[in-house]
Amino acid sequence: MIFDNATHYIRALASDSRLSIVPVQLAADAWGVSRAAIDAMLRDGRLEEIRVDKTRYVSAESLIKLLNEWDKQIAKLRKQIELYASKREVVFYAPLMETVGLRSTVPADRKLIGELLGEISEKTYADDKILLSAIVHRQSTGTTSPGPGFFGLANALGMNVEDESRFLAKQMDKVWSHYAA
């Protein structure tokens, strides 16, 4: 949506609050990404652009919608992982990704699942001092384990991860004890 000047925008906003705008940098800060990432989201239609004169903004409504979708994905993933945890099972990335419409063959989706799982584990760590995503593993030849982001998050939270195998085993036991109880 394009407005010739600020007066035209304010008049339109007076009759339609859905035209509220957020500066691109503020949208990037809120989403935790670069301005370039917001530009990409504007180009591919995930966010709506509103122009006032020659300045680009993000529609506040589209940003709120995207954040609400993110929260829904987190809730859906968390519920699914908790189901596996209650059965004392490991879950692999691919089937978990499918529950929220992501594909393990798409690099951007693999990055996104890591971000979603990171947020879930940050919440479960804050609430219960456990990393729920400890039971979400990559399926590799002969071995399974979480991706490197899991151990990076644990380090960022100040946890001792010197021995990754031992740390993972303890975290998995904590998850299963908490959810299967």
N, C-alpha and C positions, 0 to 999 in steps of 0.2 A: 504494500500500500504506500502511495507516495502523496505527500502534501507539499504544495508550492512554498509555503512559509509557515512560521510558528502560529500565526493567527488562524490560518485555515485548520491547522492541526488542533488547536485549543477549542475551536468552535465544534469540530467533529467529536472531540473527546467529551465535550459538555453533553452531547446527546448519546454517546456510546462509550461507557467506561471500559469496554473491551479493547479500546485503542490505547490503553495505558502502555507506556514504553519504558524500557530499561536500556541504559547505555551498553554498548557491546562489551566494554571492559568489565562492567558490573556483572553482566551475564556470565562472562568467562570466570570471574572470581567466584560467583555463586555456584557454578557448575564444577569449578576446580580444574579448568582447562585453559588453554591459550586462546587468544583472540582468533587465531587461525582456525582453531577447532570450532569456535562459534560461527565463523564465516562458512565453514564447511557445512555445519548444521543448517545455516540459512540457505545455502545453495541447494542442499538435498531435500529441503522442505520439512525437516524435523522441527525447525523454529521458523516463525514468521517474521519477516523484515518489515519495518515501517520506516519510511524516509520522511524527514522534515527538512525541506529545502534540500541541501546536499548531504545532510548528516544521516547516517544509518543508525537505527536502533533495533532492538529486539522487542517484539510484542510480549508484554508481561504475561498475557494470557497463555501464549504458546510456551513460554518458559515454565510457568506453573504447571501446565499440562505435562510437559516432559518430566519435570521433577516428580509429579504424581505417578506417572508411568514407572519411573525408576523405583519409587517406593513400593509399588505393586509387584514389580519383579523381585525385589528383595524379599517381600513378605512371602511370595509364592516359592522362591528358592529356599528360604529358611524353613518353611513348613515341610518341604520335600526332604531336605537334609535331616530335619528332626525326625521324620518318619523312619529314615534309614538308621538314625542313631538309636531310636527306640527298639529297633530289631538287632542292634549291635552289628550293623553291616557297614561296609565301605561302599561308597557310590563313586562311579567314574564320571569324569567331566562330560563326555558326549551325551549320555542320556539325561543328565541334569540340565545341560544347556538346552536340550530340546524342549524341556518343560516351559521355557520362557522364549521360545522361538529363535534361539541362537544355534549356529552350526559350528562344529569343531573344526571344520575345514576352512573357515573364514578367519584370517588373522585378526581382523577388527573385533570379531565376536569372541575370540580367545582372550583378547585384552579386556573386553567388557566383562566377561565372566570373572576374570581375576579381580576386577574392581568391585563387582557385586559381592563376591565371596569375601573380599577384604572388609567391606563395610559390615557384612553380617558378622564376621569374626570380631571386629572392633566392638560391635554392640554386645555380643555374647561375652566378650572379655570384660567389658565395663560392668555388665550385669552379674556375671557368675564366675569370672576369672577362668573361662575356658575358651578355646578357639574352635568353634563349631566346625569350621572348614577343615579341620584335621582329618576328617573322614572322607573328604573329597579328593580323589586321587587321579593322577594321569595313569593311563594304562600303557606301559612300555613293555618291551620284550623282557620277560623274566622278573620284572619288579614293578611295584606300584608305589607311588608317593605323591603328596601334593606338589604343585608347581613351586618354583623358587620364590614366588611372591608370598607364599605362606610363611616361609622362614624369614623373609625380609620383614614382614609385618611383625612377627614374633620378636625379632631384634629391635624393631622400632618401638615396640611396647616395653622394651627393657627386659625381656625374658632371656634366659641363658640358653643359647642354641648351639653350644660348642659341639656337642655330639648330636647331629640331626636325627639319627635313628632312635636314640634313647629319648630325645625330646619328643619326637613324633609318637612313639609308643605311649609315653606318659599322657600326652594330649588326647590321644585316641581313647585311652582308658578313662580319662576325666569326662570326655564327651559321652561315652557309653554309660558310665556310672550315673551321670546326671540325667540323661534322657531315657535310659532303660529302667530307671528306678520306679 
